[in-house]
Structures are given as structure tokens and as C-alpha cells.
Amino acid sequence: MSLKVERGRTLARSQALQLLFQAEILGRTVDDVLAGDYLLARASEEASPLVPYAAELARGCYAHIGEIDRGLARVSENWALDRMPGSDRNLLRLAVYELRFSPERVDDAVVINEAVEIAKAYGTDESASFVNGVLGRVVRDSRIFPRPVDSTPADDAAAPALGAQATDAVEVAEPAAAGAPVSSEGC
């Protein structure tokens, strides 16, 4: 796992992804996972306590998961959600929540860049470009996930460091072609 996912809000997003993934695999709610034993992976050997923002993200995403899944099904043409690796599916859910449902607005480019970095750490070799392409479509097609009218982007610790790199990430790659094999590695 990349050390890039072990800092600040990126760590919280990484932990939220892990909580969503565990809830899906166990067939439980995020609150049930949080109330029981859950695992949080790290590249380093020291244990990592749960970042409060991670629980907030995971709970918020889970509360909107039906609507998020319906929208993702529309923008991920030729890719049924159940065909996607679990890490990609849950990362897309989390990013869409943060892009369009979270009460705290974060700049679209920041969310996409963070999702791409996390995909590199948890997904397959194709995950980063796939996640980037799907989220690019989410941002470009406001009919699927309308942006809340009265929200403004919040300051994010990662925003100044991302600069133009984050903006470029929105337009880099489209999802893999239909019919291409999808590996379950990294799930």
C-alpha cells in the first residue's frame, strides 16, 4: 500500500473505503461494522486508530448507497456494479458521496485525485484509470448527480499540494472497454 494514503484526509478516505468494503462483504451496515471488530490496513506496522472523518464518510455514503449505485450504473456504461472489483466499486461510491452528497463540499478535482491515489493502493493495475474515467463522467454529467445549489468547496489540506495535477486527473482516462476482463485482485 502506498504511503500516500496514510496521511490526513487521505487516510480518512482510505479507512472509510475499508469500512464500506467490510460492510459489503459481511452483509452488514456500516454502523454494525463500526460497533464490532473491524480491520484497518496500513503500510506501516503501527496500529492506526479510526479517524473520525472516516466514520463520518462511511456512514454518509452508506446512507445514500441506493441512489449512488443507481447513478453509478448509468455512468459506468457496459460495467455492471457487480462486475467491478469490490475496492473499485466502494471507492467510486465513496467518491460520489463526497462529490455530491456530503454536507461538506470538497473541490471535485481534489476528490478525484484522492480516489485515483487510493485506487492505486487498493485496486488492480487498471483501477486508477477506471476510477478516474467514471468519476470524470460523474463530474461532467450533472443530470445524474446534481450538485447541491448552496454549497461551496471546503478547504482541504490536500488542495494546495494538488494544484493543476488534480485538474488534469479529471480528463485523463475513460473506463476500460466493455468486455475486458476485470480482475478481482485487490478486492
Disulfide bonds with the S-S distance in Angstrom:
none
